[in-house]
């Protein structure tokens, strides 16, 4: 029984999402436009065009930084990379 409990704990520890963080851009704290929460999960999104996909040059396209609200999952898009408040 202890082995099963240990395996369950290991699986749970692997599936935990990273902690939500707060971010600033241009000196202002980012707030969710929907619920006004200040905690987000940071992700990257590729800005591919149809032409680059057809010509196999997606590597040349830019990436956007997206913040997903930890409360309501609203997405905020930013063209340039942003840094969390704790790393600023």
C-alpha positions as CSV (number, residue, x, y, z in Angstrom):
1,X,0.0,0.0,0.0
2,X,2.9,2.4,0.7
3,X,4.2,1.9,-2.8
4,X,0.9,2.9,-4.4
5,X,0.7,6.0,-2.1
6,X,4.2,6.9,-3.1
7,X,3.5,6.5,-6.8
8,X,0.3,8.7,-6.5
9,X,2.4,11.4,-4.7
10,X,5.0,11.2,-7.4
11,X,2.5,11.6,-10.2
12,X,0.8,14.5,-8.4
13,X,4.1,16.3,-8.0
14,X,4.8,16.0,-11.7
15,X,1.5,17.4,-12.8
16,X,1.5,20.5,-10.6
17,X,1.4,23.7,-12.6
18,X,4.1,26.3,-12.0
19,X,3.1,29.1,-9.6
20,X,1.4,32.1,-11.0
21,X,3.3,35.3,-11.0
22,X,2.7,39.1,-11.3
23,X,4.2,41.1,-14.2
24,X,4.9,44.7,-15.1
25,X,5.2,46.3,-18.5
26,X,6.2,49.9,-19.1
27,X,6.2,50.5,-15.3
28,X,2.6,49.4,-14.8
29,X,1.4,46.2,-13.1
30,X,-0.6,44.0,-15.5
31,X,-4.2,43.2,-14.4
32,X,-6.6,40.9,-16.1
33,X,-9.1,42.9,-18.2
34,X,-11.9,40.5,-17.2
35,X,-11.5,39.9,-13.4
36,X,-8.7,42.3,-12.5
37,X,-6.5,39.5,-11.1
38,X,-2.8,40.2,-11.0
39,X,-1.5,36.6,-11.1
40,X,-0.7,35.0,-14.5
41,X,1.0,32.0,-16.0
42,X,3.5,32.9,-18.7
43,X,3.6,31.1,-22.1
44,X,5.0,31.5,-25.6
45,X,3.0,31.6,-28.8
46,X,4.3,31.4,-32.3
47,X,3.2,34.1,-34.8
48,X,3.4,32.0,-37.9
49,X,1.9,33.1,-41.2
50,X,0.5,30.9,-43.9
51,X,3.3,31.8,-46.2
52,X,6.0,30.8,-43.8
53,X,4.2,27.5,-43.0
54,X,4.0,26.6,-46.7
55,X,7.6,27.5,-47.3
56,X,8.9,25.8,-44.1
57,X,10.4,29.0,-42.7
58,X,8.5,29.1,-39.4
59,X,11.8,29.5,-37.6
60,X,12.0,33.1,-39.0
61,X,8.7,34.2,-37.5
62,X,8.4,36.1,-34.2
63,X,7.1,34.6,-30.9
64,X,4.7,36.4,-28.7
65,X,4.5,36.3,-24.9
66,X,1.1,35.4,-23.6
67,X,-0.1,35.7,-20.0
68,X,-2.9,33.4,-18.9
69,X,-4.9,34.7,-15.9
70,X,-4.6,32.2,-13.0
71,X,-8.2,33.1,-12.0
72,X,-10.4,33.2,-15.1
73,X,-8.0,32.0,-17.9
74,X,-8.3,35.2,-19.9
75,X,-5.3,35.6,-22.3
76,X,-3.2,38.8,-22.6
77,X,-0.8,39.0,-25.6
78,X,2.5,40.9,-25.7
79,X,4.8,41.2,-28.7
80,X,8.0,41.3,-26.7
81,X,9.1,39.1,-23.9
82,X,8.2,40.3,-20.4
83,X,9.8,39.7,-17.0
84,X,8.0,38.8,-13.8
85,X,8.1,41.4,-10.9
86,X,10.3,39.1,-8.8
87,X,12.9,39.1,-11.5
88,X,12.7,42.8,-12.3
